[in-house]
Amino acid sequence: MTTKPLFMNTPVLTQDTPPAAEKPAEPLSVTALSLVLKTLVEKSFADVRVKGEISGLKKAASGHLYFALKDEESVLDGVCWRGGASRLGIVPQDGLEVVCTGKITTYPGRSKYQMVVETMEAAGVGALLKLLEERRQKLEAEGLFSPARKKPVPFLPEVIGVVTSPTGAVIRDIMHRLNDRFPRHVLLWPSLMQGEEAAQQVAAAIKGFNAIPKEGLQTPDGFLPRPDVLIVARGGGSLEDLWAFNEEIVVRAAAESEIPLISAVGHETDTTLIDYAADLRAPTPTGAAKKAVPVRQELQMQLTEIELRLQRAADRLFKEQENILSGLSRGLPTLDQIVSEQTQRLDDRTERMENAFKTFFQNKKSELDTTALRLTRPDVVLERCQNRLIQASLPLQGQIKSFITQAENRFQTAARLLESFSYERILERGFILALTPQGKPVTTAVQAKTHSDLVLKFTDGPVTVSTTGKPHKTVKKQTPDDEKQGRLL
């Protein structure tokens, strides 16, 4: 048996040739072998459907999805490119059992094979129900189904916005029921109610109605008012048919709607996640129309009945007030009696005020006399203050004298110390002060050699000597200024 070549540089392999006579095969590069395997796998598994449970789901920054499909015994790596991920019919998540359609390929960089997923669907109703329950719990935990978020539906809206298919029986049933009960202005936002695009269109319709300003919007086709209430309606169907109303994008749009929203999806037994997020749930589209508006004839009958009851109540009230007024009028006093009573009251108040003034002034006079007795004459007060001042000044005078004495002692001590530091006291101990003829002190032998004459000052007077052996000139007697300059030097 002989195999055919798989690649141009691949040698022909035969099983009939004895090993001893077989020519050594030319080695393949790793890349070449990887390409051969990739071609074989992709041709053999170009279109496969695989059922398994999603595990290890990751979404890369590029938008690609990486995950694994597993069953009880095996694991298959999977990847969904960004373009395909945006078109998936469901939102992948860990633990969800799905059926994936795509092809098997290899990844030469890691010597692995993987499945490139093009479509994905839930594997049966059980998987959808599991996904539905997990999503419901997640959104409920976020508070999207909280009763506190729900808004009251207006009793009689002026404008009703409807999100549904324009060609189905739903919009006709809603319009028929509204016309029977209370005709209103209806705005229809056409949308798919089933399929991959349905969830996006329903969410866009809800957001579009909320984007209309409260005062309305002027468009080229005319004035577009803002709805007072929204109805999202669809007829009955299977769980898969109604799945668009379980998508997060639709549920979040319903929960974030500022306009009160009525959910009317499916039949009475059908329940979708939008029903939990809506402000009001109707069992059917027709039921939504009933909840949106009251019956006009019933309102007219109620108004007529209320009007009659109000008229009868007003008549009874006027009659009762008339009887009360008649009874009160009989007990009213005459004008003379009222004036007399007030005059008597004024006289009584006048007398009481006069007595009060007298008592007040007497009390004040008594308090003034008592205070005057406790007052002391000014000369007595001044004498007391003078005595306290003299007593306070005696310690201060002693302290001042002590301070002056201490200051004089410190001054005399400093003077004696300064006198002991005088150079004249040093001369008295046998030392000599050498001066230049100009009266500047000489402190070193080098300085002495620069002068021909020096003045040696003793304790009893100066003597001029020559450093060169020549006769010296007579030195004039130092003046007090010279002595002062020498002392300073």
C-alpha positions as CSV (number, residue, x, y, z in Angstrom):
1,M,0.0,0.0,0.0
2,T,1.4,3.4,-1.1
3,T,0.2,6.8,0.2
4,K,-0.1,9.8,-2.1
5,P,2.0,12.9,-1.4
6,L,0.2,15.4,0.8
7,F,2.6,18.3,0.2
8,M,5.0,19.2,-2.6
9,N,8.2,18.6,-0.6
10,T,6.8,15.6,1.3
11,P,8.5,12.3,0.3
12,V,6.4,9.4,-0.9
13,L,6.1,6.9,1.9
14,T,5.6,3.2,1.0
15,Q,5.0,0.2,3.1
16,D,6.2,-2.3,0.5
17,T,9.8,-1.1,0.3
18,P,12.1,-3.0,2.7
19,P,13.6,-0.9,5.4
20,A,17.1,-1.7,4.4
21,A,16.6,-0.4,0.9
22,E,14.5,2.7,2.0
23,K,16.0,6.1,1.1
24,P,16.3,8.5,4.0
25,A,13.2,10.8,4.0
26,E,13.8,14.6,3.8
27,P,12.8,16.1,7.2
28,L,9.9,18.4,7.4
29,S,10.0,21.8,9.2
30,V,7.7,22.2,12.2
31,T,5.7,24.9,10.3
32,A,5.3,22.7,7.2
33,L,4.0,19.8,9.3
34,S,1.7,22.1,11.2
35,L,0.2,23.4,7.9
36,V,-0.3,19.8,6.7
37,L,-2.2,18.9,9.9
38,K,-4.2,22.2,9.8
39,T,-5.3,21.5,6.2
40,L,-6.3,17.9,7.0
41,V,-8.3,18.9,10.0
42,E,-10.1,21.8,8.4
43,K,-11.1,19.8,5.3
44,S,-12.3,16.8,7.4
45,F,-14.3,19.0,10.0
46,A,-15.4,22.0,7.9
47,D,-18.9,22.0,9.3
48,V,-19.6,20.4,12.7
49,R,-22.2,20.7,15.4
50,V,-21.0,20.1,18.9
51,K,-23.0,19.9,22.1
52,G,-21.4,20.6,25.4
53,E,-21.2,22.8,28.5
54,I,-19.4,26.2,28.4
55,S,-16.4,26.4,30.8
56,G,-13.7,29.0,31.4
57,L,-15.4,31.7,29.3
58,K,-13.1,34.8,28.7
59,K,-13.7,37.9,26.6
60,A,-10.5,39.4,25.3
61,A,-9.9,43.1,24.8
62,S,-10.2,42.5,21.0
63,G,-13.8,41.3,21.5
64,H,-13.0,37.6,20.8
65,L,-14.5,34.9,23.1
66,Y,-12.4,32.0,24.3
67,F,-13.9,29.1,26.2
68,A,-14.1,25.3,26.4
69,L,-16.9,22.9,25.6
70,K,-16.9,19.9,27.9
71,D,-19.0,16.8,28.7
72,E,-18.4,14.1,31.3
73,E,-15.2,12.8,29.8
74,S,-13.6,15.3,27.3
75,V,-12.9,19.0,26.7
76,L,-12.8,20.9,23.4
77,D,-11.3,24.4,23.2
78,G,-13.5,26.9,21.4
79,V,-13.1,30.4,20.0
80,C,-15.6,32.9,18.6
81,W,-14.3,35.8,16.7
82,R,-15.5,39.3,17.5
83,G,-17.8,39.5,14.4
84,G,-19.5,36.2,15.2
85,A,-19.8,37.0,18.9
86,S,-22.0,40.0,18.2
87,R,-24.4,37.8,16.2
88,L,-24.8,35.0,18.7
89,G,-28.4,34.2,19.5
90,I,-27.7,33.9,23.3
91,V,-25.2,35.4,25.7
92,P,-22.6,32.7,26.6
93,Q,-21.8,32.1,30.2
94,D,-20.1,29.4,32.3
95,G,-22.2,26.3,33.0
96,L,-24.6,26.8,30.1
97,E,-25.2,23.8,27.9
98,V,-25.2,24.8,24.2
99,V,-25.0,23.5,20.7
100,C,-22.3,25.2,18.7
101,T,-21.9,25.2,14.9
102,G,-18.6,25.8,13.2
103,K,-15.4,24.2,12.1
104,I,-12.4,22.4,13.7
105,T,-9.0,24.0,13.2
106,T,-5.6,23.8,14.7
107,Y,-3.5,26.4,16.6
108,P,0.1,25.7,15.5
109,G,1.5,28.0,18.1
110,R,0.6,25.5,20.9
111,S,0.0,22.3,18.9
112,K,-3.7,22.3,19.8
113,Y,-6.9,21.9,18.0
114,Q,-9.9,24.0,18.6
115,M,-13.4,24.8,17.3
116,V,-14.2,28.1,15.6
117,V,-17.8,28.8,16.6
118,E,-20.0,30.6,14.2
119,T,-23.5,30.1,15.8
120,M,-24.5,29.1,19.3
121,E,-27.9,28.1,20.7
122,A,-29.1,26.7,24.0
123,A,-29.3,22.9,24.2
124,G,-33.0,22.4,24.8
125,V,-35.6,24.0,27.0
126,G,-34.0,22.9,30.2
127,A,-30.8,24.8,29.4
128,L,-32.9,27.9,28.5
129,L,-34.8,27.7,31.8
130,K,-31.6,27.3,33.7
131,L,-30.1,30.3,31.9
132,L,-33.4,32.2,32.5
133,E,-33.3,31.6,36.2
134,E,-29.7,32.5,36.6
135,R,-30.2,35.7,34.7
136,R,-33.3,36.5,36.8
137,Q,-31.4,36.1,40.0
138,K,-28.6,38.3,38.8
139,L,-30.8,41.1,37.7
140,E,-32.9,40.8,40.8
141,A,-29.7,41.1,42.9
142,E,-29.0,44.4,41.1
143,G,-32.3,45.7,42.2
144,L,-33.9,46.0,38.7
145,F,-37.1,44.2,39.9
146,S,-37.4,46.2,43.2
147,P,-41.0,47.5,43.8
148,A,-39.5,50.8,44.9
149,R,-38.4,51.4,41.3
150,K,-41.8,51.0,39.8
151,K,-43.7,54.1,38.7
152,P,-47.5,54.5,38.8
153,V,-49.3,54.3,35.5
154,P,-51.3,57.5,34.7
155,F,-55.1,57.1,35.1
156,L,-55.9,58.6,31.7
157,P,-52.8,59.1,29.5
158,E,-53.1,61.5,26.5
159,V,-50.5,59.7,24.4
160,I,-49.7,56.0,24.4
161,G,-46.5,54.6,22.9
162,V,-46.7,51.0,21.6
163,V,-43.6,48.8,20.8
164,T,-44.7,45.9,18.6
165,S,-44.7,44.5,15.1
166,P,-46.7,46.8,12.7
167,T,-48.0,43.9,10.7
168,G,-49.2,41.5,13.5
169,A,-52.6,41.2,15.1
170,V,-51.3,42.7,18.4
171,I,-51.5,46.3,17.3
172,R,-55.0,45.8,15.8
173,D,-56.2,44.2,19.1
174,I,-54.7,47.1,21.1
175,M,-56.2,49.8,18.9
176,H,-59.6,48.0,18.9
177,R,-59.7,47.8,22.7
178,L,-58.6,51.4,23.1
179,N,-61.3,52.7,20.7
180,D,-63.9,50.7,22.6
181,R,-62.8,51.9,26.0
182,F,-61.4,55.4,25.6
183,P,-59.8,56.6,22.2
184,R,-56.3,58.0,22.7
185,H,-53.5,59.2,20.6
186,V,-51.2,56.1,19.9
187,L,-47.6,56.2,18.7
188,L,-46.3,53.0,17.2
189,W,-42.6,52.2,17.2
190,P,-42.2,49.2,14.8
191,S,-39.9,46.4,16.0
192,L,-39.2,42.8,15.5
193,M,-40.7,40.6,18.2
194,Q,-38.7,37.5,17.5
195,G,-35.2,36.5,16.2
196,E,-31.6,37.7,16.7
197,E,-32.4,41.4,16.0
198,A,-35.5,41.6,18.2
199,A,-33.9,42.4,21.5
200,Q,-31.8,45.2,20.0
201,Q,-34.8,46.7,18.3
202,V,-37.1,46.5,21.4
203,A,-34.5,48.1,23.6
204,A,-33.9,50.8,21.0
205,A,-37.6,51.5,20.8
206,I,-38.0,51.9,24.6
207,K,-34.9,54.3,24.7
208,G,-36.2,56.1,21.6
209,F,-39.5,56.9,23.3
210,N,-37.7,58.1,26.4
211,A,-35.4,60.3,24.3
212,I,-38.4,62.5,23.2
213,P,-38.4,65.7,25.2
214,K,-41.3,66.3,27.6
215,E,-42.5,69.2,25.5
216,G,-42.5,67.1,22.4
217,L,-40.4,67.1,19.2
218,Q,-41.0,68.9,16.0
219,T,-40.1,66.6,13.0
220,P,-40.3,67.0,9.2
221,D,-43.4,64.8,9.3
222,G,-45.1,66.9,12.0
223,F,-45.1,67.3,15.8
224,L,-44.2,64.2,17.8
225,P,-45.5,64.2,21.4
226,R,-43.9,62.3,24.3
227,P,-46.0,59.3,25.4
228,D,-47.4,59.2,28.9
229,V,-47.2,55.4,29.1
230,L,-45.5,52.7,27.0
231,I,-46.8,49.2,26.1
232,V,-44.4,46.5,24.9
233,A,-46.7,43.8,23.4
234,R,-46.3,40.5,21.6
235,G,-48.5,37.5,21.1
236,G,-48.0,34.1,22.6
237,G,-45.2,31.6,21.6
238,S,-42.7,29.1,22.8
239,L,-39.9,29.9,25.2
240,E,-37.5,30.3,22.3
241,D,-39.9,32.7,20.5
242,L,-40.2,34.9,23.5
243,W,-36.5,34.8,24.4
244,A,-35.8,38.3,23.2
245,F,-37.8,39.7,26.1
246,N,-35.4,37.8,28.5
247,E,-32.3,39.5,27.2
248,E,-30.5,41.8,29.5
249,I,-30.5,44.7,27.1
250,V,-34.4,44.7,27.0
251,V,-34.8,44.2,30.8
252,R,-32.4,47.1,31.5
253,A,-34.0,49.4,29.0
254,A,-37.4,48.7,30.7
255,A,-36.1,49.2,34.2
256,E,-34.4,52.5,33.2
257,S,-37.4,53.9,31.3
258,E,-38.6,57.2,32.8
259,I,-42.0,56.7,31.1
260,P,-44.2,54.1,32.9
261,L,-44.1,50.8,31.0
262,I,-46.7,48.1,30.7
263,S,-45.4,44.6,29.7
264,A,-47.8,42.5,27.6
265,V,-45.7,39.7,26.2
266,G,-47.3,36.3,25.4
267,H,-50.3,34.8,27.0
268,E,-51.3,34.9,30.7
269,T,-49.2,31.9,31.6
270,D,-46.1,33.2,29.8
271,T,-43.6,35.0,32.0
272,T,-40.5,36.8,30.8
273,L,-38.0,39.0,32.6
274,I,-39.4,42.2,31.2
275,D,-42.5,41.5,33.2
276,Y,-40.5,41.8,36.4
277,A,-38.8,45.1,35.3
278,A,-42.0,46.7,33.9
279,D,-44.0,49.0,36.1
280,L,-47.2,47.0,35.3
281,R,-47.7,43.5,33.8
282,A,-50.7,42.7,31.6
283,P,-51.6,39.1,30.8
284,T,-52.2,39.8,27.1
285,P,-51.9,42.8,24.7
286,T,-55.6,43.3,25.0
287,G,-55.3,43.3,28.8
288,A,-52.6,46.0,28.4
289,A,-55.0,48.3,26.6
290,K,-57.5,47.7,29.4
291,K,-55.0,48.7,32.1
292,A,-53.8,51.7,30.1
293,V,-57.2,53.5,29.9
294,P,-60.5,53.3,31.7
295,V,-63.9,52.9,30.1
296,R,-65.3,56.2,28.9
297,Q,-68.9,55.4,29.4
298,E,-68.2,54.1,32.9
299,L,-66.4,57.4,33.7
300,Q,-69.3,59.4,32.4
301,M,-71.8,57.4,34.5
302,Q,-69.6,57.8,37.6
303,L,-69.3,61.6,37.0
304,T,-73.1,61.8,36.6
305,E,-73.6,59.9,39.8
306,I,-71.0,62.0,41.7
307,E,-72.6,65.2,40.4
308,L,-76.0,64.1,41.8
309,R,-74.5,63.1,45.1
310,L,-72.6,66.4,45.3
311,Q,-75.7,68.4,44.6
312,R,-77.7,66.5,47.3
313,A,-74.9,66.9,49.8
314,A,-74.7,70.7,49.0
315,D,-78.4,71.1,49.6
316,R,-78.2,69.3,52.9
317,L,-75.2,71.4,54.0
318,F,-76.9,74.6,53.2
319,K,-80.1,73.6,55.0
320,E,-78.1,72.5,58.1
321,Q,-76.1,75.8,58.1
322,E,-79.3,77.8,57.8
323,N,-80.8,76.0,60.8
324,I,-77.6,76.6,62.8
325,L,-77.5,80.3,61.9
326,S,-81.2,80.8,62.9
327,G,-80.5,79.1,66.3
328,L,-77.4,81.2,66.9
329,S,-79.1,84.5,66.0
330,R,-81.7,84.0,68.7
331,G,-78.9,83.8,71.4
332,L,-77.1,87.0,70.2
333,P,-77.1,90.0,72.7
334,T,-78.3,93.5,71.7
335,L,-76.0,96.3,70.8
336,D,-76.7,98.3,74.0
337,Q,-76.0,95.2,76.1
338,I,-72.7,94.7,74.4
339,V,-71.6,98.4,74.8
340,S,-72.6,98.4,78.5
341,E,-70.6,95.3,79.3
342,Q,-67.6,96.7,77.5
343,T,-67.9,100.1,79.3
344,Q,-68.1,98.4,82.6
345,R,-65.0,96.3,81.8
346,L,-63.1,99.4,80.7
347,D,-63.9,101.2,84.1
348,D,-62.7,98.1,86.0
349,R,-59.4,98.0,84.0
350,T,-58.9,101.8,84.6
351,E,-59.3,101.5,88.4
352,R,-57.0,98.5,88.6
353,M,-54.4,100.3,86.6
354,E,-54.4,103.4,88.9
355,N,-54.0,101.1,91.9
356,A,-51.2,99.3,90.2
357,F,-49.3,102.5,89.5
358,K,-49.6,103.7,93.1
359,T,-48.3,100.4,94.4
360,F,-45.4,100.3,91.9
361,F,-44.1,103.8,92.9
362,Q,-44.4,103.0,96.6
363,N,-42.3,99.9,96.2
364,K,-39.7,101.7,94.2
365,K,-39.5,104.5,96.8
366,S,-39.0,101.9,99.6
367,E,-36.2,100.2,97.6
368,L,-34.5,103.6,97.0
369,D,-34.6,104.5,100.7
370,T,-33.1,101.1,101.7
371,T,-30.3,101.5,99.1
372,A,-29.5,105.1,100.3
373,L,-29.0,103.8,103.9
374,R,-26.3,101.3,102.7
375,L,-24.3,104.0,100.8
376,T,-21.0,105.3,102.4
377,R,-19.8,109.0,102.2
378,P,-17.1,109.7,99.5
379,D,-14.6,111.1,102.0
380,V,-14.7,107.9,104.0
381,V,-14.2,105.9,100.9
382,L,-11.2,108.0,99.8
383,E,-9.6,107.7,103.2
384,R,-9.9,103.9,103.1
385,C,-8.4,103.8,99.7
386,Q,-5.5,106.1,100.8
387,N,-4.7,103.8,103.7
388,R,-4.7,100.7,101.5
389,L,-2.4,102.5,99.0
390,I,0.1,103.4,101.8
391,Q,0.1,99.9,103.1
392,A,0.7,98.5,99.6
393,S,3.6,101.0,98.9
394,L,5.7,100.1,102.0
395,P,6.9,96.7,100.7
396,L,7.5,98.3,97.3
397,Q,9.8,101.0,98.8
398,G,11.9,98.4,100.5
399,Q,12.3,96.4,97.3
400,I,13.4,99.5,95.4
401,K,16.1,100.4,98.0
402,S,17.3,96.8,98.0
403,F,17.5,96.8,94.2
404,I,19.5,100.1,94.2
405,T,22.0,98.8,96.8
406,Q,22.5,95.6,94.8
407,A,23.1,97.6,91.6
408,E,25.7,99.8,93.4
409,N,27.6,96.8,94.7
410,R,27.7,95.1,91.3
411,F,29.0,98.4,89.8
412,Q,31.8,98.8,92.3
413,T,32.8,95.1,91.8
414,A,32.9,95.6,88.1
415,A,35.0,98.8,88.5
416,R,37.6,97.0,90.7
417,L,37.7,94.1,88.2
418,L,38.3,96.6,85.3
419,E,41.0,98.3,87.3
420,S,42.8,95.0,87.9
421,F,42.8,94.3,84.2
422,S,44.6,97.6,83.4
423,Y,48.0,97.4,81.7
424,E,49.4,99.8,84.2
425,R,49.0,97.2,86.9
426,I,51.0,94.8,84.7
427,L,53.9,97.4,84.4
428,E,53.9,97.7,88.2
429,R,54.8,94.0,88.4
430,G,58.0,94.7,86.3
431,F,56.9,94.3,82.8
432,I,57.7,96.9,80.0
433,L,55.5,98.1,77.1
434,A,57.4,98.6,73.8
435,L,56.0,101.3,71.6
436,T,56.9,102.8,68.2
437,P,57.7,106.5,68.1
438,Q,54.1,106.9,66.9
439,G,52.8,105.3,70.0
440,K,51.8,101.9,68.6
441,P,52.7,98.8,70.6
442,V,55.4,96.4,69.3
443,T,54.5,92.7,70.0
444,T,57.2,90.8,68.0
445,A,61.0,91.0,67.3
446,V,60.3,91.3,63.6
447,Q,58.2,94.5,64.2
448,A,61.0,95.9,66.5
449,K,63.7,95.5,63.7
450,T,61.6,97.6,61.3
451,H,62.0,100.7,63.6
452,S,65.3,102.5,64.5
453,D,63.9,103.8,67.7
454,L,61.6,102.3,70.3
455,V,59.9,103.8,73.3
456,L,60.0,101.6,76.4
457,K,57.4,102.5,78.9
458,F,58.0,101.7,82.5
459,T,55.7,102.2,85.4
460,D,57.4,105.5,86.3
461,G,57.8,106.8,82.7
462,P,59.0,106.2,79.1
463,V,62.6,105.7,77.8
464,T,63.6,106.0,74.2
465,V,66.2,103.5,72.9
466,S,67.9,102.9,69.6
467,T,67.9,99.5,67.9
468,T,70.9,100.5,65.6
469,G,73.3,101.8,68.3
470,K,73.1,105.4,67.1
471,P,72.2,108.3,69.4
472,H,68.6,108.6,69.8
473,K,66.5,111.7,69.7
474,T,64.9,113.1,72.8
475,V,61.4,111.8,73.1
476,K,58.9,114.3,74.2
477,K,56.9,113.5,77.2
478,Q,53.7,111.7,76.5
479,T,50.5,113.7,76.9
480,P,47.4,112.3,78.6
481,D,46.0,111.6,75.1
482,D,49.1,109.4,74.3
483,E,48.7,107.5,77.5
484,K,45.1,107.0,76.7
485,Q,46.0,105.7,73.2
486,G,48.6,103.3,74.6
487,R,46.1,102.1,77.2
488,L,43.6,101.3,74.5
489,L,46.2,99.6,72.3
